[in-house]
Amino acid sequence: MNTGQMLITIGAIFLLSLVILRVTSTLLSTNDVLDRSKIGLLAVSVATSAIEEASGKAFDENTIAGPASDPNQLSSVLRAESGEIYPAFDDVDDFNEFKTSPKLDTVDISGSAFIVFQTFCIIDYVSDNDPEQVSNQRTWNKRLTVKVTSADMTDEYTGRQDTIILKTVYSYFHF
């Protein structure tokens, strides 16, 4: 092999190594995006589960035994009543200031890696006309805000922890 052929061969090997390096880095970044997407979907699933669980409860402690005809008959303090602990909540406002212990929301994603989610719930009375406006008075509407976060949801560029926030409004209808 002469010098010209040797240079062409070295150049071809160099170009091949650049292509292999580029493909490998693209695959690695794709896996990162897939992992972050999977964690985000799991966080949304955890938040949705909390909303669905609250949906199966009574609107208010004072509407369990019978209907309420005036908003002033509803609970003035939104929290779990004395002696009520999770998972024995019986009405929506028991979820106010409820925070899961990490063990409750731990998800196994690959047989050896566990993602620990922390869930925090807030219940507010909201305005009849605007569900984003918190009301100081009792109304027929309660908004549940569920926040889910995890140390595995840290943004790699900013270093800050991401949080998934889902909201829903529960309304009480009396006839």
C-alpha positions in Angstrom: 0.0 0.0 0.0 1.4 3.4 -0.9 1.2 6.6 1.1 -1.9 7.9 -0.8 -3.8 4.8 -0.1 -2.7 4.8 3.5 -4.0 8.4 3.9 -7.3 7.6 2.3 -7.7 4.6 4.7 -6.8 6.7 7.7 -9.3 9.4 6.6 -12.0 6.7 6.1 -11.5 5.3 9.5 -11.6 8.8 11.0 -14.9 9.6 9.3 -16.3 6.2 10.4 -15.3 6.9 14.0 -17.0 10.3 13.8 -20.2 8.8 12.5 -20.2 6.1 15.2 -19.6 8.7 17.9 -22.5 10.8 16.6 -24.9 7.9 16.5 -23.9 6.8 20.0 -24.4 10.2 21.5 -27.8 10.5 19.8 -28.9 7.2 21.2 -27.7 8.2 24.7 -29.6 11.5 24.6 -32.7 9.6 23.3 -32.6 7.2 26.3 -32.3 10.2 28.7 -35.4 11.8 27.1 -37.3 8.4 27.3 -36.3 8.0 31.0 -37.5 11.5 31.9 -40.7 11.0 30.0 -41.4 7.7 31.8 -40.8 9.4 35.2 -43.1 12.2 34.2 -45.9 9.8 33.1 -45.5 7.9 36.4 -45.8 11.2 38.3 -49.0 12.1 36.4 -50.3 8.6 37.1 -49.7 9.0 40.9 -51.4 12.4 40.9 -54.4 11.0 38.9 -54.7 8.1 41.4 -54.9 10.6 44.3 -57.7 12.5 42.4 -59.6 9.4 41.7 -59.3 8.2 45.3 -60.7 11.5 46.5 -63.5 11.3 43.9 -64.9 8.2 45.6 -65.3 10.1 48.9 -68.3 12.2 50.2 -68.2 15.9 49.4 -68.1 16.9 53.0 -68.2 15.4 56.5 -71.6 17.0 57.0 -73.1 15.5 53.8 -72.3 11.9 54.7 -75.4 11.3 56.8 -77.8 13.5 54.8 -78.0 16.4 52.3 -77.0 20.0 53.0 -79.2 22.8 51.7 -77.0 25.7 52.7 -73.2 26.2 52.2 -73.0 27.2 55.9 -73.8 23.6 56.8 -70.5 22.5 55.2 -67.3 22.1 57.2 -65.7 25.3 58.1 -62.3 23.8 58.5 -60.9 21.7 55.7 -58.9 18.8 57.2 -59.2 15.2 58.4 -61.4 15.0 61.5 -60.0 13.8 64.8 -59.1 10.1 64.5 -59.2 9.9 60.7 -56.0 8.8 59.2 -55.2 7.7 55.6 -56.5 5.4 54.0 -59.6 5.7 56.2 -60.6 9.2 54.8 -64.4 9.5 54.4 -64.7 12.9 52.6 -62.8 15.0 50.2 -61.5 17.7 52.6 -59.7 15.0 54.6 -57.1 15.1 51.9 -56.2 18.8 52.8 -52.5 19.0 53.7 -52.2 15.2 53.1 -48.7 14.2 52.3 -47.7 10.7 51.4 -44.8 9.0 53.0 -42.4 8.1 50.3 -43.1 4.4 50.8 -46.6 4.8 49.5 -45.6 6.1 46.1 -42.5 4.1 45.4 -42.4 2.7 41.9 -40.1 -0.1 40.6 -39.1 0.8 37.0 -36.4 -1.7 36.1 -36.2 -4.4 38.7 -33.4 -2.6 40.6 -34.2 1.1 40.3 -36.9 2.6 42.5 -38.4 6.0 42.0 -39.8 7.6 45.2 -42.6 10.0 44.6 -43.9 12.4 47.2 -47.5 13.6 46.9 -49.0 16.7 48.6 -52.7 17.6 48.5 -54.4 20.9 49.1 -58.2 21.5 49.3 -59.8 24.9 49.1 -63.3 26.3 48.7 -63.4 28.1 45.4 -65.6 30.7 43.9 -68.7 29.6 42.1 -67.8 31.7 39.1 -64.0 31.2 39.0 -62.5 27.9 40.1 -59.0 29.4 40.2 -60.1 31.9 42.9 -60.0 30.6 46.5 -63.0 31.6 48.5 -62.8 32.6 52.2 -66.4 31.5 52.6 -67.9 28.0 52.3 -69.2 27.3 48.8 -70.6 24.3 46.9 -67.2 23.9 45.2 -63.9 22.5 46.5 -60.7 22.4 44.5 -58.2 19.6 45.0 -54.6 20.4 44.0 -52.3 17.5 43.9 -48.5 18.1 43.7 -46.2 15.2 42.9 -42.4 15.4 42.9 -39.4 13.2 43.1 -35.7 13.6 43.4 -35.5 11.7 40.1 -37.5 14.6 38.4 -34.6 17.0 38.7 -33.9 19.2 35.6 -30.4 18.4 34.4 -29.9 22.0 33.1 -31.1 24.0 36.1 -30.6 21.5 38.9 -34.1 22.2 40.2 -36.7 19.6 41.1 -39.7 19.5 38.8 -43.2 19.1 40.2 -46.4 17.8 38.5 -49.5 19.7 39.5 -53.0 18.5 38.7 -56.2 20.3 39.9 -59.8 19.3 39.9 -63.0 20.8 41.3 -65.6 18.8 43.2 -69.1 20.3 43.4 -72.0 19.5 45.6 -75.5 19.4 44.1 -78.5 19.3 46.2 -82.1 18.7 45.0 
